[in-house]
Amino acid sequence: MKLRFSRLTTLSALALLIVASLLAGCSSKRPNLPPCPRVGILGDAQKATQFRDGPGRDLTDVAFETELLDYNGECKYEDQQSAVIVNFVLQVAASRGPAATAAEAQVPYFIAIVDKQQNVLSRERFIARVPFREGRRRVAVAEELEQRIPLAGRRTSDIEILIGLEMPRDQLEKNRLQRGF
């Protein structure tokens, strides 16, 4: 299964909203469509700490603390419902730590498509760039994304879109311990 992920430009996102609002007026003429796939941010992979290079892992070694805040979006169907296109905006935040030397945090995250049994059907990596202006310690950016998911006989209720920060295994385990898993 090959999925196509791409970032939308602001202009494309605006055009998409205009088209969506125009199509909303025609909704009474459209057949009942299945629901959009569920989208979720993984709790274990929602927050991460990026440390400076080297062995230190105390508060003075923190370069950035990163977090996936929220998402919102919509979907549409194409090719007689053989594929669903999911458009959404993901909010990504970063805070500068004492060891930050860069004016921009690079926040790696992934988007995975899984089936009901949690088998990964597709997974792709992205990097959100969070620029810091002078005097700003915490900044959030909006990542505009589009995913085209071939359904191949599946229903949208049988798949889920999962989003999470990429992080070292030891940090993931620490997050799980803090959440009680």
CORJO-V497930 format. One record per backbone hydrogen bond with DSSP energy under -0.5 kcal/mol. CO is the residue of the C=O (numbers start at 1). NH is the residue of the N-H. E is the energy in kcal/mol with one decimal. If there is no record, write none. Layout:
CO_NH_E ; CO_NH_E
This chain:
1_3_-0.6 ; 3_5_-0.6 ; 4_148_-1.8 ; 6_146_-2.2 ; 9_13_-2.6 ; 10_14_-2.4 ; 11_15_-2.5 ; 12_16_-2.4 ; 13_17_-2.2 ; 14_18_-2.1 ; 15_19_-2.6 ; 16_20_-2.7 ; 17_21_-2.3 ; 18_22_-2.1 ; 19_23_-2.6 ; 20_24_-1.8 ; 21_25_-0.9 ; 22_25_-0.6 ; 23_26_-1.3 ; 24_27_-1.3 ; 26_29_-2.1 ; 26_30_-0.6 ; 27_30_-0.9 ; 38_161_-3.2 ; 40_42_-0.5 ; 40_163_-2.5 ; 42_45_-0.9 ; 43_46_-1.1 ; 45_165_-3.5 ; 46_68_-2.4 ; 48_66_-3.0 ; 49_51_-0.6 ; 50_63_-2.9 ; 50_64_-1.8 ; 58_61_-1.8 ; 59_62_-1.1 ; 61_52_-2.5 ; 62_99_-2.7 ; 63_97_-3.2 ; 64_50_-3.6 ; 65_95_-2.5 ; 66_48_-2.3 ; 67_69_-0.7 ; 67_93_-3.0 ; 70_91_-3.0 ; 72_89_-2.9 ; 74_87_-2.7 ; 76_85_-3.3 ; 78_82_-1.2 ; 78_83_-1.4 ; 79_82_-1.2 ; 82_151_-2.9 ; 82_152_-0.8 ; 83_78_-2.2 ; 84_86_-0.6 ; 84_149_-3.3 ; 85_76_-2.0 ; 85_87_-0.6 ; 86_147_-2.7 ; 87_74_-2.6 ; 88_145_-3.0 ; 89_72_-1.4 ; 90_92_-0.6 ; 90_143_-3.3 ; 91_69_-2.5 ; 91_70_-0.7 ; 92_141_-2.9 ; 93_67_-2.3 ; 94_139_-2.5 ; 95_65_-2.1 ; 97_100_-1.7 ; 103_132_-3.1 ; 105_107_-0.6 ; 105_130_-3.0 ; 106_108_-0.7 ; 107_128_-2.8 ; 108_166_-2.2 ; 109_126_-3.2 ; 110_164_-1.8 ; 111_124_-2.3 ; 112_114_-0.5 ; 112_162_-3.2 ; 113_121_-3.4 ; 113_122_-1.4 ; 114_160_-2.2 ; 115_118_-2.2 ; 119_115_-1.8 ; 119_121_-0.6 ; 122_113_-2.8 ; 124_111_-2.3 ; 126_109_-2.5 ; 128_107_-3.2 ; 128_130_-0.6 ; 129_131_-0.7 ; 130_105_-2.8 ; 131_133_-0.5 ; 133_136_-2.3 ; 137_96_-3.0 ; 139_94_-2.5 ; 141_92_-2.6 ; 141_143_-0.5 ; 142_144_-0.6 ; 143_90_-2.9 ; 143_145_-0.6 ; 144_8_-1.5 ; 145_88_-2.3 ; 146_6_-1.8 ; 147_86_-3.1 ; 147_149_-0.6 ; 148_4_-1.2 ; 148_150_-0.6 ; 149_84_-2.3 ; 151_154_-2.9 ; 155_158_-1.9 ; 156_159_-1.2 ; 158_116_-0.7 ; 159_38_-0.9 ; 160_114_-2.6 ; 160_162_-0.6 ; 161_40_-2.5 ; 162_112_-3.0 ; 163_42_-2.8 ; 164_110_-3.0 ; 168_171_-0.6 ; 168_172_-1.9 ; 169_173_-2.5 ; 170_174_-1.9 ; 171_175_-2.3 ; 172_176_-2.2 ; 173_177_-2.3 ; 174_178_-2.3 ; 175_179_-1.6 ; 176_180_-0.7 ; 176_181_-2.8 ; 177_180_-0.7
